[in-house]
């Protein structure tokens, strides 16, 4: 199972003492990706947002900078808001990243958890679902064909035009990212695309049937379910002790969740709710290395996922603490998880 990180590049929404602006956050972010590569993590994902509280509106640009400072880690969007972007430019940007990184780029496409990009780029929210379906169809056509002939309702057609450059690899990996919608899981399966499931609340166990639905939809569409990859994308933090991890993570994470909650009509979070969520059945992966590794392995037994991505940089977490958490994740959590999963794997048959 691949282990990695993702972030949205949080910055301070308002200026003031202790505020972290986009210049500082992006410079720190490159250091974080570089360290993740050095400590042996497999994937780093960067989300796309168009709000004052995030610095990452152009993930491919940031990941291209990271490509020059890293050697093996995969670099993916998490997510690309495909509905409000142009699939031609998305493909060109990530094909370029793939060339710069010698084949380490991926696209994680989704509809996005915020809607700011729709009016920003001139799209109608009433077309929310159709925009994603149509643009995903075009993106896959570009991935599979050098010269593209395509037509849809919401974008101008393309008639036998080439899309360049082509990526380092023959097929640029394209994942579908969802937040728990069964129809989205089924669509990914029917298209034969890998699926990333974000779980940020509730009990993870209740989401497990989505992977079954995904694989069944793949089978019905003539895809090979055994060849499809899945990822869990969650919130969490690693500290030397459980108490330190919780104290470092709770304040910034609660501030973000309460800010978003006020926009969406959620009730406020609390430390009691947070502590419950970091328990064995909760959605938060917060604790010392042994606790986080144990929970990752437990969720893998439930989901059978091929990838696990942890979002630790939520809100304004001091850079030094993020760097220490990445170090612990790579040098202590990852070896424990890999050892446990290797021990659970069926033994290879002896050679004749």
N, C-alpha and C positions, 0 to 999 in steps of 0.2 A: 504494500500500500504506500502510495506517495504521501508525504507529509509536507505541508507548506503553510504560508501566511497570506493574508490579504488585508488591504486597508483602503480607506477612501481619502487619506491625506488630510485629516482634520486640522483646521486652523481655528483661531479665536474669532468668533463672529463679530466682536467689537474690539476696537483698539483700546489700549490701556496698559497699566503696569502688569508685566508678566504675560502679555498677549503674545501669541505665536502667529506670525504672518506667513504668507505663502512662500516668500524667499527662504526663510529659515526652515520651514517645514519640508520643502522640496529638497533642500540640501541634506537635511537629516534623513529623508526618505531614501536617498541614494545610498547613504551609509548603511541603512538598515537592510536594504536589498543585498548589498555587498556582503554584509555579515551573514545573512541567511545563506548565501552561497558558500561562504567559507566554512560554516559549521555543518554543512551537508544536508540542508533542507532541499526539497525537490522542486518546489513551485513557489512563485511569488505573484500574487494577483493585485491589481490596482483598479479601483472602481472609477466610474465616471459620474460626476455631479456638477451641477451648474448653480451653486448656491454660495453665499458668502462664508459658510462654515466649512467648506472643503476646498482644497487647492488643486484637486485633480479633475479638471474638465477635459484634459487631453492625455489620457493614459498612455497612448502609443509614444508620445514624445518623451515622457518620463521613463518609460520602460526602455526606450532606445538609449537614453543616457546610462541607465543601469546595465544595458547589454555590454557596454564598453568597460564596465568595472567588475563583471562577473564572467564565469567560465562554463558552468554546467546547469545552473538553476533555470527552470522553465519560467517564462515571463508571459503572463496572461492578463487580459482585462478581466475585471470582476465587479461590475459587468460593463460591456458596451451597450449603451441604450440605443439599440438598433432602430427602434420605431421612429426616432427623431433624427437619425443620421442618414447618410447616403451609403448604401452598400458598396458602391464602387470605391469611394474614398476609404471606407473601413478596410476593405480588402487591400488596397494599395498601401495603406499605413502599416498594417500588420504583416504584409508580404515584405515590406522594407525592413521592419523589425526582425523578421525571420532571417533575412539576408545578413543583417548586421550581427545577429546573435548566432549565426551558423546553425539555424534550425531549432531555435528554442521558443519561438513565439506561438501563442495560442489566442483565440478569440473566445470569450465567454459572453454570449449574446443573451440579452434579456429585455424585458419591457421597462425595467427600472422601477425603483420604489418611490421616486418623486416625479412630479409632472412638470417641473420648471422648463425642461428642454423643449416641450411641445410648443408653447407660444413663442419661445425664444427663436426657434427655427421655423416658425410659421406653419405648424401642423395643428389640426383640429383634434381635440381630445375625444370627440365623438367617433373618430376613426381609430381609436386606441388599439383595438384587437386586429383590425384589418391591416393597419400599418405594419405591425410586427410580422404577421403572416406573409404579407406581400414582400416585404424587404428581406425576410429570411429566405424566401424562395429565390430572390435575385442573388443574394449573397452565396447561396449554395450553387447556383448556376455559374457564377463567376469562379468559384473554387474549382468546379469540375470542368470548365471549358476556358481555353485561352480566348477564343472569339465567342462573344455572347450575343444571342438573339433572344430577346425577352420582352414581354409586355405585361402591364398591370393596369389597375384603375387609378392609383394614387401617385404614380411616378411616370415620367415620360418613358417611352419604350427605348430599347437598345436594339439596333439592327446590324448584326454582324460586326460588332466593334471589339477590338482586343482590349484587355485590361492588364496593364503592366505597372511595375515589374511582377513577374511570377515569383513565388516564394522559394526559399532554399530547398524545401521539400516538395514532393509532388502534390501533396494534399495538406493544406494548412488546417490544423485541428480547430474545429468549431464546436464548442459546447453550448448547450442550452441551460440557462440558469433560471430557476423557478423559486417561488416562495411558498409553495404548498398547494398550488391549483392542480387538481387531477387532470383537467383537460390539457394543461401545459405538459404534464408528465407524459400523457398518452401521445401528444404530438411529437415530442422528442423521440419516443420509442418508434413511432411509425416512420419517422424520417431516418432512423438509424444513427442518431446523434448522441454523444455522451451527455449525461445529465448531472447538473450541479444543483443540490437542494440546500437552500439557506434555512437554518433553524435558529431563530433568535428568541424564542419564547415557548412556554408550554413544556410538555413532556415529549422528548424526541421519539419515544416509542410509538406515539400515535401517527407519526409520519412514515413509519416503515412500510405500510401498504402501498405507498406511492411508488416505491421501487418495483414492487410486484406488478402494479398496473403498468408501469413503464415497460417492463420486460414482456408482459403479455401483449401490449400494443405492438411491440416490435415483432413478436412472433406472428401475430395476425397479419402484419404488413409484409411478411416474408423476409424480415431482417433476422439476423442471428443474434439472439439475446446474449449468448455467451461472449460475443465480441464487443459488447457495449460497456463503457466505463461509467461509473457513478462517483460523485463527490458529495461529502457533507461539508458545508460552510457554516461555521459557528463562531460565537463570541467566547473569549476566554483570556486567561493570563497565567503566566508561570512565574512563581517566586521561589526563593530559597525555602520559605515556609508558607504554609497555607494562609496564615494570618497576614503575612506581608503581601502576598499576592492579592488577597481580598482587599486590603487597605489601599494598595496602589491602584487597583482597577475600579473599585466601586465609585469613587467620587466623579472621575471623568466620564465613566460610562453612564452613571445616573443622570448627570447633567445633560448629556446628549439625548438619552431616552426621554427625559422629562421635557426637553425642548421640542422634540419631535411629537411627543404625546400631546403637548398643548396645541400644536397645529392640527392634530388629527382627532382630538377629543378623547384621548386615553386618560385614565387616571394616573396620578403620580406614582412612581416607584418608591420603594423604601429599602432600608438595609435588611429588614426581616425578609422581604420578598427576594432580595438579592441572595441572601444566605441560603434560602430554600432552593433557589434556582441553581446554586452551585453544588447541591447535594447529588447523590448518585442518580436520581431520576430526573434531575433538572437539565435545562438547556445550556447552562454556563459551564465552561471547562476552566475553572479557576482553582488553583491550588499549587502545592509543591510538585516537583517533577514526577514523583511516584504516583500521586493522586491523578494528575492530568493524564499520564500514560495509561493508568488503569481504566480511566473513563473512556479514553480513545479506543482501547482494545474492546471494552464492553460494548460500545456503540458499533464497532466493526462486526462483532458477533451478531448483532441485531440486524444491521443493514447490509453487510457484505460489501461495503463500499471500497472502491479502488483508490480513493484520494480523500484526504482530510485537510481542510484549510481552516486556520484559526485566525480570527480578527482580534488582535491584541491592542492595536493603536486606535482606540475609540476615545474621542475627546482629546483634551490636552494632557497627555501623559508625558512626563519629562523624558527627553530623548535618552538620557543615561539609563533610565529604568526600562525603556523599550529595548535598548541594546542588551541589557543584562537578561531580560526575558527571552530574547531571541537566542542568546548564547545558551541558556538553560534548555530551551526547546530543542535546539540542535544537538547539544552535547550530552544531555541527560534524558530528556523525554524520548526523543527519536530512537536512541539505541534500545531503550526498554521496550518500546512498541515493536520495533523490528525483531528483537529477540523473541518476544512473546508470540508474534505472528508466525515467525519461522518455526518455532516449536510446535505450533498448532497445525502447520501444513502437513498434509499426508506425505509420507516418505516416498522418494522415488524408487521404482522397482529396480532390483539388483540387475546388473548386466549379466547376460547369459554367459 
